[in-house]
Amino acid sequence: MTAQPTADEEDADDVETRIYRAVFDSVMNQRLTPGTKLPEASLCELFGVNRSVVRKVLQRLAHDHIVQLRPNRGAIIAVPSPEEMRQIFEARRGLEAVIVRLATQNATARDLSELRKQLRQEHDAMHRFDQPAWARLASSFHLRIAALARNPILERYLVEMVSRCSLIVALYEPPGNASCEHDEHERIVDCIARGDADGASRLMDEHLRELERNVSLQRAAPERTLAHLLGMA
């Protein structure tokens, strides 16, 4: 008989997930940019936990390529190199070509309605000039399509690819650029609605290539507190 987790163990899992999500979401929203330090002491104070909990979370984040652990110098948000950038986009294009084909085969009328709703939210964020919301919605659009593929393994791989691309965008894309273009998302959804898997796959490839072309090999990051970067200030 398998032992059930104790209340303390469940609480520990909850707080670890909360810290992980705080860092992950802040990367996705481009508040935490590559190279930002994540001091253990500051994380302990912010979340009211001990160092063993923080170290466990940092190990998880490092495993998922969100964080780099530097011996005797602490953790930082990962800093992808230009060569890694090329490889990540190359892998993501191949992955999303398969995903969007499966999504075209499997999407229901309700799924398409939810995608259209997502597009309206993107449109509203764009016209509010709300860059953090725009970046978050742009990333979640791709993950929503991955969910429609009905393949959890592909979806899990895309979560990693999207998070690593968010790091690249935060590091290299000029300020004020959209991480994804709203009109391109609309055309992809139109293809899915028509059952045009070839068209959806072609547009997704063009879309991701355009995203890669938009990045710049220069960076500048403002100095802000860790609490602010985690959205807790």
VMD Tcl script that draws the C-alpha trace (Angstrom):
set ca {
  {0.00 0.00 0.00}
  {1.41 3.40 -1.02}
  {1.85 5.86 1.84}
  {-0.22 9.02 1.52}
  {1.61 12.37 1.78}
  {1.34 14.13 5.12}
  {-0.16 17.62 5.47}
  {3.34 19.04 5.95}
  {4.55 17.36 2.76}
  {1.58 18.73 0.83}
  {2.23 22.23 2.22}
  {5.89 21.95 1.17}
  {4.83 20.95 -2.35}
  {2.44 23.91 -2.49}
  {5.04 26.47 -1.48}
  {7.63 25.03 -3.87}
  {5.11 25.24 -6.70}
  {4.26 28.81 -5.71}
  {7.92 29.89 -5.82}
  {8.49 28.04 -9.09}
  {5.43 29.66 -10.69}
  {6.42 33.11 -9.44}
  {9.80 32.85 -11.16}
  {8.47 31.08 -14.26}
  {5.59 33.53 -14.78}
  {7.89 36.51 -14.24}
  {10.18 35.19 -16.97}
  {7.21 34.64 -19.29}
  {6.00 38.20 -18.57}
  {9.55 39.52 -19.13}
  {9.82 41.03 -15.65}
  {12.74 38.74 -14.82}
  {15.25 39.17 -17.61}
  {18.28 36.96 -18.39}
  {21.18 37.51 -16.02}
  {18.99 38.70 -13.12}
  {20.37 37.40 -9.81}
  {18.15 35.23 -7.61}
  {19.77 35.46 -4.15}
  {18.73 32.61 -1.89}
  {18.41 34.91 1.13}
  {16.07 37.27 -0.71}
  {13.87 34.41 -1.93}
  {13.72 32.97 1.59}
  {12.60 36.32 2.97}
  {10.06 36.97 0.22}
  {8.36 33.58 0.51}
  {8.93 32.87 4.20}
  {10.78 29.60 3.65}
  {14.17 28.13 4.51}
  {17.14 27.71 2.18}
  {16.51 24.00 1.56}
  {13.13 24.81 -0.04}
  {14.61 27.59 -2.17}
  {17.50 25.39 -3.31}
  {15.10 22.63 -4.31}
  {13.07 25.06 -6.42}
  {16.21 26.50 -8.03}
  {17.28 22.98 -8.97}
  {13.91 22.45 -10.68}
  {14.24 25.74 -12.52}
  {17.78 24.84 -13.60}
  {16.54 21.46 -14.87}
  {13.98 23.34 -17.00}
  {16.66 25.74 -18.33}
  {15.06 28.78 -16.67}
  {17.90 29.31 -14.20}
  {21.67 28.85 -14.30}
  {23.33 27.67 -11.07}
  {26.84 29.08 -10.76}
  {29.17 27.43 -8.22}
  {29.88 29.81 -5.31}
  {28.13 32.69 -7.12}
  {24.47 31.78 -6.79}
  {21.63 31.48 -9.29}
  {20.74 33.78 -12.16}
  {18.04 33.73 -14.80}
  {19.53 31.80 -17.72}
  {21.37 33.76 -20.41}
  {21.00 32.01 -23.78}
  {23.77 32.57 -26.31}
  {23.12 33.52 -29.96}
  {23.93 29.91 -30.97}
  {21.45 28.56 -28.40}
  {18.92 31.05 -29.75}
  {19.28 29.62 -33.25}
  {19.01 26.05 -32.01}
  {15.97 26.77 -29.82}
  {14.05 28.47 -32.62}
  {14.97 25.66 -34.99}
  {13.64 23.07 -32.53}
  {10.53 25.11 -31.81}
  {9.66 25.46 -35.50}
  {9.81 21.70 -35.96}
  {7.79 21.08 -32.80}
  {5.06 23.59 -33.56}
  {4.71 22.38 -37.16}
  {3.62 19.00 -35.79}
  {1.52 20.53 -33.01}
  {-0.50 22.85 -35.25}
  {-1.27 19.97 -37.64}
  {-2.61 17.86 -34.78}
  {-4.55 20.83 -33.42}
  {-6.17 21.32 -36.85}
  {-7.28 17.69 -36.82}
  {-8.58 17.73 -33.25}
  {-10.00 21.22 -32.64}
  {-13.72 21.38 -31.87}
  {-16.11 24.30 -32.39}
  {-15.75 25.10 -28.68}
  {-11.95 25.05 -28.97}
  {-12.11 27.51 -31.86}
  {-14.43 29.76 -29.86}
  {-11.87 29.81 -27.02}
  {-9.07 30.62 -29.49}
  {-11.11 33.53 -30.86}
  {-11.66 34.75 -27.32}
  {-7.89 34.61 -26.78}
  {-7.38 36.68 -29.92}
  {-9.80 39.34 -28.66}
  {-7.84 39.55 -25.39}
  {-4.61 39.97 -27.38}
  {-6.23 42.71 -29.45}
  {-7.37 44.56 -26.32}
  {-3.92 44.32 -24.71}
  {-2.30 45.57 -27.91}
  {-4.53 48.65 -28.03}
  {-3.94 49.35 -24.32}
  {-0.18 49.24 -25.07}
  {0.03 46.73 -22.20}
  {3.30 45.04 -23.14}
  {3.44 42.54 -20.21}
  {-0.12 41.35 -20.87}
  {0.59 41.19 -24.58}
  {3.70 39.06 -24.04}
  {1.83 36.73 -21.67}
  {-1.11 36.27 -24.05}
  {1.19 35.75 -27.04}
  {2.95 32.90 -25.25}
  {-0.27 31.36 -23.94}
  {-1.73 31.37 -27.48}
  {0.92 28.87 -28.56}
  {0.41 26.76 -25.45}
  {-3.36 26.75 -26.02}
  {-2.82 25.36 -29.52}
  {-0.48 22.75 -28.04}
  {-3.27 21.65 -25.70}
  {-5.53 21.15 -28.73}
  {-3.00 18.73 -30.22}
  {-4.11 16.30 -27.46}
  {-0.54 15.10 -26.99}
  {0.74 15.85 -23.45}
  {4.34 14.97 -24.36}
  {4.48 17.49 -27.20}
  {2.72 20.03 -24.98}
  {5.30 19.58 -22.21}
  {8.16 20.04 -24.66}
  {6.56 23.22 -25.98}
  {6.23 24.66 -22.47}
  {10.02 24.38 -22.21}
  {10.56 25.85 -25.68}
  {8.24 28.79 -25.03}
  {9.89 29.59 -21.71}
  {13.33 29.51 -23.31}
  {12.13 31.70 -26.18}
  {10.74 34.14 -23.61}
  {14.24 34.40 -22.17}
  {15.60 35.11 -25.64}
  {12.98 37.77 -26.31}
  {13.66 39.37 -22.91}
  {17.39 39.37 -23.65}
  {17.53 40.38 -27.30}
  {14.28 41.90 -28.59}
  {14.21 45.71 -28.82}
  {11.88 47.41 -26.29}
  {8.32 47.96 -27.45}
  {8.24 45.11 -29.97}
  {5.46 42.55 -29.73}
  {6.79 39.07 -29.00}
  {4.18 37.78 -31.46}
  {2.13 39.61 -34.06}
  {-1.62 39.50 -33.44}
  {-2.54 39.36 -37.15}
  {-0.33 36.31 -37.66}
  {-2.15 34.51 -34.84}
  {-5.49 35.34 -36.46}
  {-4.44 33.85 -39.78}
  {-3.27 30.65 -38.08}
  {-6.63 30.28 -36.32}
  {-8.43 30.87 -39.62}
  {-6.49 27.97 -41.16}
  {-7.30 25.71 -38.20}
  {-11.00 26.62 -38.52}
  {-10.93 25.69 -42.24}
  {-9.18 22.40 -41.52}
  {-6.17 23.60 -43.55}
  {-3.32 21.82 -41.76}
  {-0.79 22.62 -44.50}
  {-1.64 26.32 -44.36}
  {-1.57 26.41 -40.57}
  {1.82 24.69 -40.51}
  {3.26 27.05 -43.16}
  {1.97 30.15 -41.36}
  {3.31 28.94 -38.01}
  {6.75 28.41 -39.55}
  {6.71 31.92 -41.08}
  {5.46 33.37 -37.79}
  {8.28 31.83 -35.75}
  {10.89 32.85 -38.31}
  {9.63 36.43 -38.10}
  {9.84 36.31 -34.30}
  {13.45 35.13 -34.57}
  {14.29 37.92 -37.04}
  {12.92 40.52 -34.63}
  {15.50 39.85 -31.94}
  {18.58 42.01 -31.61}
  {21.97 40.97 -30.30}
  {22.13 43.85 -27.84}
  {20.70 44.01 -24.35}
  {19.86 46.49 -21.63}
  {18.09 45.71 -18.36}
  {16.96 48.20 -15.69}
  {17.95 47.76 -12.06}
  {14.93 46.79 -9.99}
  {14.39 44.87 -6.75}
  {13.75 41.13 -6.82}
  {10.33 41.67 -5.21}
  {9.37 44.02 -8.04}
  {10.63 41.62 -10.70}
  {8.60 38.79 -9.18}
  {5.48 40.96 -9.18}
  {5.39 41.06 -5.36}
  {6.38 44.69 -4.78}
}
mol new
graphics top color blue
foreach p $ca { graphics top sphere $p radius 0.5 }
foreach p [lrange $ca 0 end-1] q [lrange $ca 1 end] { graphics top cylinder $p $q radius 0.2 }
display resetview
